[in-house]
Amino acid sequence: MSSSEEKTSWPEVVGLPVEEAKAIILRDKPGADILVLPVGSSSDTQFIANRVRIFVNGTTVAETPIVG
């Protein structure tokens, strides 16, 4: 996958345990800075190209993680 084709979202991990989701994201985007947050958390709106936010409900991914 070239950098222009680099994956930017992971809908397939919704419902998975967070550790499993992190492994999948890191396989697709090595070096990603993964930030795990509870659903409803506020976070900054600054776009960071290597950051992926995972919103969780307990230990399960609740929303599609995206780059930013």
Secondary structure, 3 states (H helix, E strand, C coil): CCHHHCCCECHHHCCCEHHHHHHHHHHHCCCCEEEEEECCCCCCCCCCCCEEEEEEECCEECCCCEEC
